[in-house]
């Protein structure tokens, strides 16, 4: 079974969504944060996705 996505309590700036995504995908956290910021500026999709991930994922 696939490992569940979690938001880390340590090493996060706000609630850990970007850190959890980065860790889960094996990407640098700064890159994921930048992508969310760019997506937020391009029509607000990043804000919606961030909110959904925050709402439906559990913290470590």
Beta strands, then each sheet from edge to edge (+ up, - down):
strand 1: 6-7
strand 2: 58-59
sheet 1: 1+ 2+
end
